[in-house]
């Protein structure tokens, strides 16, 4: 049986790319923290955001744009905003 084609969405791809850049920027800032204990605290808090970004990206690469895509993006954005509100970076 033929494999079903993924449904692509250019606007959603732009959001994923933007999310990737935001994650990379915050990770770079965390790695620049000199105090090891503070760096570990920030990294521990940011791991959820990284995990949710990974889920978002993997889901899109595997399935394409689906009914689940917007929910994954919203979960990522909420976690990112929560991190930004709790940690000054």
N, C-alpha and C positions, 0 to 999 in steps of 0.2 A: 504494500500500500504506500502511496506517495506521502511524503511528509508535508504537513500543512504549513503554508507560508506564514511567516510572522507579519503582523500588521505593524507598519512603521508609521511614525508620527514625528515630523521634523521639529515642531515646536517642543514636543516632549524631549527629544534628543538634546535640544538646546538647554532645557532645564537640567537634564542629567549632567551635561558638560559644565554648566555653571555650578552645580552642586559639587562636582569633582574639584573644580578650582577652589571653591570655598573650603572644602575639606583639606586640600593640600596647603592652602594658606594658613589655616589654623594649626595644622600639624607642624608646619615650619616655625610658627611662632612658639608653639609648645617646646619644640626641640631647642629653641634659642634661650629658654629659661635656664639660668645658671644654677639655681638651687635645685638639687636633685629631688628633694622631698616634694617641693611645689610642682616640679615637672611631673612626677609620678601621680600626684593628685589630679592635675589637669588632664593627664593622659587617661587616667582611670575614668574620669568623668566624660571625656570625649569619645571613649571607645564605643559607647552606644550609638553615637552619631555616625561613626565610621561603619559600624555594623549595619545600621539602617541604610546608609548609602550603598553598601555592598549588596544588600538585598534588592534595593531598587535597581541597580545596574544589572545585576544577574538576572532578575526577572525580565527586564526589558530585552536583554540579549537572548534569553532562552525563549520567551513567549511573544515578544514584541509588545505593542501597546494593547493593553487589555483592560477589563473592568477593574482589575486590581491595581493598575498602574498609578492612578490618581491617589488612591489610599496610601500606597507605599511612599509616594512623594510627600503627601501631607504628614505622614509619620516622621519622615526624615526632617522636614522643615520644622515641625513642632519640637523635635529633639534638639535641633541646631539652635533654635530660638531660645529654648530653655537653657542650654549650655551658655549661650551668650549673655543671658540675663543673670546667671549665677556666677559666672567667671569673667573677670575682666581680662581681655586678651588684646 
